[in-house]
Amino acid sequence: MKKARKGEYGYVRWEKLRRLLMTVLLLVLPLAFFILGLVLNKGDRKSIYTIIAIVGCLPACRSMVGMLMMWMQGSMNAEEYEKISGRAGKLEMAYELYITSYEKNMMLEAAAVCGEEVACYARRVKEQKDIPLMEGHIQKLLRANGYKAHVKIFTDLKHYLERLDSLNVHDRELEQSANENFRPDERYPDLSRDELVKHNLMALAL
């Protein structure tokens, strides 16, 4: 399986495998300590090895929670990816972002950044009332990091593709307006404003 970084198509599939292997490894290590303690102490469980094994289960449990959350997510539809990437043009794109908040969680199949516009596509939204909550959550966190943004989540692929076309047509004026007061981040001096907004979006994702 080809490795995919966060924000790339195929990330969910790759991350499921990576988290599974990591969880198994973290479970095997404390088990090995426990067995070693039994062998060295001739079957007596009351040893320092048992304590190490018990404490060692905590990282494994934490890893398992993250693994289960990722395994509950489905990968992006390949046909939809081809359609979206084919219309993305010059836009800064991110794919398969599972955004979590205190109120709601949502899988964004795609997110496009153009100036102060952030257009997202979420096919698996169960309740329409969740959309403004997630839009507000993303917008609030982006603004907290210094990036004014108007976030719009689409659930209809046709409308989303039309939005991508519109952003590509008006990208010059949108970028010019957004970059008037933009100052590069000292931590990432080579990244543009759109790239930094994308970076912050990925930081919000699982």
Protein Blocks (a to p, Z undefined) as FASTA:
>chain_A
ZZddehiahklmmmmmmmmmmmmmmmmmmmmmmmmmmmmnnopabbfklmmmmmmmmmmm
mmmmmmmmmmmpccddfklmmmmmmmnmmaccdehiacddfkbccddfbacdehjaccdd
dfkbfblklmmmmmmmmmmmmmmnopacdddddfbfklmmmmmmmmmmmmmmmmmmmmmm
gccdfklmmbcfklmmmmmmmmmpZZ
